[in-house]
């Protein structure tokens, strides 16, 4: 059998046939049961006309069905293309058109709205013994459509070889093993979900699929992690901050022992409630970095209690085994755009050769590389610190401002639960820094301004502070920057207070 993600899963299922493999709130599978269901569903998918390499939409809620559907498409030799249930019709039509998908595997809630798709329900399995002959695996592991800067989703063709390289190299830094309990908390349209699925299911661990609420509600997440005895959790910094605040009052989930953090720039100070557990070896913390174009993760830094106490920010560490990192042209401050090479690279962007040529380029050191658009600084041989997106700096009155510095200062106030910063040119305000604060306790604008005056020079202090009940997030758990900017612009547009008067408060 040709090596493929599916063949690796099958070998694991044979070795651990009677171990628990997958569950959600209502259903569970052993490895043998999961493999059998997926093989029979794959036979149905092929019988409906899907062939090797064909794109197949996977549209299912965050339950075991999404995992079963994805595995079955891979078993059928197809390429899964995850689509969020309830996605806007125009987005689905775009994904169908660009991916050239003619089939979809769906659950009761996830039928995509696009016309012309041959739909297979996740329960439509062929009878035992009717699974058919061995199929040729797809060269692609999956296609993920991420939001582009133009607002039009771009499809990233992630290769099966890249996923296999990620999984093969994982044993060098991740200690997953048989019987361990993993949580699946991310939307299946976010690439971390692919790690959450493939890593545990190729080592004999158990994957517990948690509902979407687990990302937005720390109390609910804590209860579920406790009830299911979860040992490994992958989360974004936004969600981790909420969980850390809850754990400060209620303690860690009893069996949680490894926390893998990725998706946004991480401020290590937000992990303070975990410092004692990290110091005692009770909790292993990782800051992981990687774009979808490099197959989930590209580098990692094991976070120490000293990192947390020193309030370091976003050390992303060394390259993981399936990629290589290169900083070709750092500036005088040692900051430059990170490039990634190696077998973990995606094939490119589906149906967009111009974007592929612009982003995947030849490098004299690594050969073919992906230009990440991320600014980093080398902190030691082969180790890096994430600074920002190359376009993430805000230029205000001639100063180059890093929003993360302001967020860090705001969050240092004990009454601030979360914060974000927007650079805006809303009408009547000019180029302006605006801080958006979610308060954990009563605090006034003036108190926060006095706090910031002790930490930041005048040009870094926001011209305006806005209070919000929550910060908007994407299905991935990342900050929804576009919605936040709209909120800020509307608030400023409705406010007659001129910038000069606002700034004079400091």
Residue pairs with C-beta under 8 A, 6 or more apart in sequence:
1 7
1 10
1 134
2 136
2 137
3 164
4 74
4 137
4 138
4 160
4 164
5 74
5 137
5 141
5 160
5 163
5 164
5 167
5 198
5 202
6 71
6 74
6 75
6 137
7 137
8 164
8 167
8 202
9 35
9 71
9 198
9 201
9 202
10 35
12 31
12 201
12 202
12 203
12 204
13 21
13 31
13 32
13 34
13 35
15 204
16 31
16 178
16 204
17 30
17 31
17 32
18 30
18 31
18 32
19 30
19 31
19 178
19 179
19 204
19 206
20 28
20 29
20 30
20 206
21 29
21 30
21 31
21 33
21 34
21 201
21 206
21 207
22 28
22 29
22 34
22 64
22 67
22 68
22 201
22 206
22 207
22 209
23 29
23 64
23 206
23 207
23 208
23 209
23 228
24 63
24 64
24 208
24 209
24 210
24 211
25 63
25 211
27 63
27 64
28 64
29 37
29 64
29 68
31 204
34 68
34 71
34 201
36 128
37 68
37 72
37 125
38 68
38 71
38 72
38 75
39 72
39 75
39 131
40 125
40 126
40 127
40 128
40 130
40 131
41 68
41 69
41 72
41 75
41 105
41 120
41 122
41 124
41 125
41 126
42 72
42 73
42 75
42 76
42 131
42 135
43 76
43 125
43 126
43 130
43 131
43 132
44 120
44 124
44 125
44 126
45 56
45 72
45 73
45 76
45 78
45 103
45 105
45 120
46 76
46 77
46 132
46 135
47 126
48 103
48 118
48 120
49 102
49 103
49 118
50 56
50 73
50 76
50 77
50 78
50 102
50 103
50 118
51 77
51 78
52 77
52 78
52 135
52 136
52 137
52 138
53 77
53 78
53 79
53 138
53 139
53 140
54 77
54 78
54 79
54 101
54 102
54 103
54 138
55 78
55 79
55 81
55 99
55 100
55 101
55 102
55 143
56 73
56 76
56 78
56 79
56 80
56 81
56 101
56 103
56 104
56 105
57 81
57 82
57 83
57 95
57 96
57 99
57 101
57 103
57 104
57 105
57 106
57 112
57 114
57 117
58 66
58 69
58 70
58 73
58 80
58 81
58 82
58 83
58 104
58 105
58 188
59 82
59 83
59 84
59 85
59 104
59 105
59 106
59 107
59 110
59 111
59 112
60 66
60 69
60 85
60 105
60 106
60 107
60 109
60 110
60 122
60 188
61 85
61 107
61 109
61 110
62 184
62 187
62 188
62 209
62 210
62 211
62 212
63 107
63 209
64 209
65 107
65 110
65 122
66 82
66 107
66 188
66 209
67 184
67 197
67 201
67 207
67 209
68 122
69 80
69 105
69 106
69 107
69 122
70 80
70 82
70 142
70 188
70 197
71 201
72 105
72 122
73 79
73 80
73 105
74 80
74 137
74 138
74 141
75 135
76 135
77 135
77 136
77 137
77 138
78 103
78 138
79 138
79 140
79 141
79 142
79 143
80 142
80 143
81 95
81 99
81 101
81 142
81 143
81 144
81 145
81 155
82 142
82 144
82 188
82 189
82 193
83 92
83 95
83 104
83 110
83 112
83 145
83 189
84 187
84 188
84 189
84 475
85 109
85 110
87 112
89 113
89 114
91 153
92 112
92 113
92 114
93 113
93 114
94 152
94 153
95 101
95 114
95 145
95 153
95 155
96 112
96 114
96 116
96 117
98 145
98 153
98 155
98 350
98 351
99 143
99 145
99 155
99 350
99 351
101 117
102 116
102 117
102 118
103 117
103 118
103 119
103 120
104 111
104 112
104 114
104 117
104 118
104 119
104 120
105 119
105 120
105 121
105 122
106 112
106 119
106 120
106 121
106 122
107 121
107 122
108 121
111 119
126 132
137 160
138 160
139 159
139 160
139 161
139 347
140 157
140 158
140 159
140 160
140 347
141 158
141 159
141 160
141 162
141 163
141 194
141 295
142 158
142 163
142 194
143 155
143 156
143 157
143 158
143 350
144 155
144 156
144 158
144 189
144 190
144 191
144 194
144 292
145 153
145 154
145 155
145 156
145 189
146 153
146 154
146 156
146 292
147 153
147 154
147 474
148 154
154 349
154 350
154 352
154 355
155 349
155 350
155 351
155 352
156 292
156 293
156 346
156 349
156 350
157 346
157 347
157 348
157 349
157 350
158 191
158 194
158 292
158 295
158 346
158 347
159 295
159 345
159 346
159 347
161 343
162 294
162 295
162 322
162 343
162 344
162 345
162 346
163 194
163 198
163 295
165 295
165 321
165 322
165 342
165 343
165 344
166 195
166 295
166 296
166 297
166 320
166 322
166 344
167 198
167 199
167 202
168 321
168 322
169 320
169 321
169 322
170 176
170 199
170 320
170 321
172 321
173 300
173 320
173 321
174 199
174 260
175 258
175 284
176 182
176 199
176 200
176 203
176 205
176 232
177 203
177 204
177 205
178 203
178 204
178 205
179 204
179 205
179 206
180 200
180 203
180 205
180 206
180 231
180 232
181 205
181 206
181 208
181 228
181 229
181 230
181 231
181 232
181 255
182 196
182 199
182 200
182 205
182 206
182 207
182 208
182 230
182 231
182 232
182 233
183 196
183 207
183 208
183 210
183 214
183 224
183 225
183 228
183 230
183 232
183 233
183 234
184 193
184 196
184 197
184 207
184 208
184 209
184 210
185 196
185 210
185 214
185 215
185 221
185 233
185 234
185 235
185 239
185 477
186 192
186 193
186 196
186 215
186 234
186 476
186 477
187 193
187 212
187 475
187 476
189 475
189 476
190 263
190 475
190 476
190 477
191 292
191 295
191 296
192 234
192 236
192 262
192 263
192 296
192 476
194 296
195 234
195 296
195 297
196 207
196 234
197 207
199 205
200 206
200 207
200 232
201 207
205 232
208 228
208 230
210 221
210 224
210 228
212 475
213 220
213 221
214 220
214 221
214 224
215 221
215 235
215 236
215 239
215 473
215 477
216 239
216 473
218 239
218 242
218 243
218 245
218 246
219 246
221 239
221 243
221 246
222 243
222 246
222 247
222 250
222 253
224 230
225 233
225 253
225 256
226 253
226 254
226 255
229 254
229 255
230 253
230 255
230 256
231 255
231 256
231 257
231 258
232 256
232 257
232 258
232 259
232 260
233 256
233 258
233 259
233 260
234 260
234 261
234 262
235 243
235 259
235 260
235 261
235 477
236 261
236 262
236 263
236 264
236 476
236 477
236 478
237 261
237 263
237 264
237 265
237 266
237 267
237 270
238 263
238 264
238 418
238 471
238 473
238 477
238 478
238 479
239 477
240 259
240 261
240 266
240 270
240 271
241 270
241 411
241 417
241 418
242 417
242 418
244 270
244 271
244 272
244 273
244 274
245 273
245 417
245 440
247 253
247 273
247 274
248 272
248 273
252 274
252 277
252 282
252 283
256 283
257 282
257 283
257 284
258 283
258 284
258 286
259 274
259 283
259 284
259 285
259 286
260 286
260 288
261 285
261 286
261 287
261 288
262 287
262 288
262 289
262 290
262 297
263 476
263 477
263 478
264 478
264 479
265 313
265 314
265 386
265 388
265 404
266 287
266 313
266 314
267 311
267 313
267 314
267 404
267 407
267 408
267 411
268 287
268 303
268 307
268 308
268 310
268 311
268 312
268 313
268 314
268 315
269 308
269 311
269 313
269 408
269 411
269 412
270 411
271 278
271 285
271 303
271 308
272 308
272 309
274 283
274 285
274 308
275 305
275 308
275 309
276 282
276 305
277 283
278 284
278 285
278 303
278 304
278 305
278 308
279 305
284 302
285 302
285 303
286 300
286 301
286 302
286 303
287 300
287 301
287 303
287 314
287 315
287 316
287 317
288 297
288 299
288 300
288 301
288 316
289 297
289 298
289 299
289 300
289 316
289 317
289 386
290 296
290 297
290 298
290 299
290 320
290 323
291 298
291 340
291 370
291 372
291 374
292 346
293 340
293 345
293 346
293 359
293 360
293 370
293 372
294 323
294 340
294 344
294 345
294 346
294 370
294 372
295 322
295 323
295 344
295 345
295 346
297 320
298 319
298 320
298 323
298 325
298 340
298 344
299 316
299 317
299 318
299 319
299 320
299 323
299 325
299 384
300 316
300 317
300 318
300 320
301 315
301 316
301 317
301 318
301 383
302 317
303 315
307 315
311 408
313 385
313 404
313 408
314 385
314 386
314 387
314 404
315 379
315 383
315 384
315 385
315 386
316 376
316 384
316 385
316 386
317 383
317 384
318 325
318 382
318 383
318 384
319 325
319 342
319 382
320 344
322 342
322 343
322 344
323 340
323 341
323 342
323 343
323 344
323 345
324 340
324 341
324 342
324 366
325 338
325 339
325 340
325 341
325 382
325 384
326 338
326 339
326 340
326 341
326 363
326 365
326 366
326 369
327 336
327 337
327 338
327 339
327 376
327 378
327 384
328 336
328 337
328 339
328 363
328 365
329 336
329 337
330 336
330 377
330 378
333 377
334 377
334 378
335 375
335 376
335 377
335 387
336 375
336 376
337 371
337 372
337 373
337 374
337 375
337 376
337 390
338 372
338 374
338 375
338 376
338 384
339 363
339 366
339 369
339 370
339 371
339 372
340 369
340 370
340 372
341 363
341 366
341 367
341 368
341 369
341 370
342 366
345 360
345 368
345 369
345 370
346 360
346 370
348 355
348 356
348 360
349 355
349 356
349 359
358 371
359 370
359 371
360 368
360 369
360 370
360 371
361 368
361 369
361 371
362 368
362 369
363 369
373 389
373 390
373 391
374 386
374 387
374 388
374 389
374 390
375 386
375 387
375 388
375 389
375 390
375 392
376 384
376 385
376 386
376 387
377 384
377 385
377 387
378 384
378 385
379 385
387 402
388 402
388 403
388 404
392 402
392 403
393 400
393 401
393 402
394 400
394 401
394 402
394 403
394 421
394 423
394 433
395 401
395 423
395 431
396 423
396 431
396 432
396 433
396 459
397 431
397 459
399 459
399 460
401 423
401 433
401 459
401 460
403 420
403 421
403 422
403 423
403 433
405 456
405 460
406 421
406 433
406 435
406 452
406 456
406 460
406 461
406 462
407 419
407 420
407 421
409 451
409 452
409 455
409 456
409 460
410 416
410 419
410 421
410 435
410 437
410 448
410 452
411 418
411 419
412 451
412 455
413 443
413 447
413 448
413 451
414 440
414 441
415 439
415 440
415 441
415 442
415 443
415 447
416 437
416 438
416 439
416 440
416 443
416 448
417 438
417 439
417 440
418 437
418 438
418 470
418 471
419 435
419 436
419 437
419 438
420 435
420 436
420 471
420 479
420 484
421 433
421 434
421 435
421 436
421 462
422 433
422 434
422 436
422 481
422 484
422 485
422 488
423 431
423 432
423 433
423 434
424 431
424 432
424 434
424 485
424 488
424 489
424 492
425 431
425 432
426 432
426 488
426 489
426 492
426 493
427 493
428 492
428 493
428 498
428 499
429 463
429 464
429 492
429 499
430 499
432 463
432 464
432 492
432 499
433 460
433 461
433 462
433 463
434 462
434 463
434 464
434 465
434 466
434 488
434 492
435 448
435 462
435 464
435 465
435 466
436 465
436 466
436 467
436 468
436 471
436 484
436 487
436 488
437 443
437 448
437 465
437 466
437 467
437 468
438 467
438 468
438 469
438 470
438 471
439 467
445 465
445 505
446 505
448 465
449 461
449 465
449 505
449 506
452 461
452 462
452 506
453 461
453 506
458 506
461 506
463 499
463 502
463 503
464 492
464 495
464 499
464 502
466 487
466 488
466 491
468 487
471 479
471 480
471 484
472 479
472 480
472 483
472 484
472 487
473 479
473 480
474 480
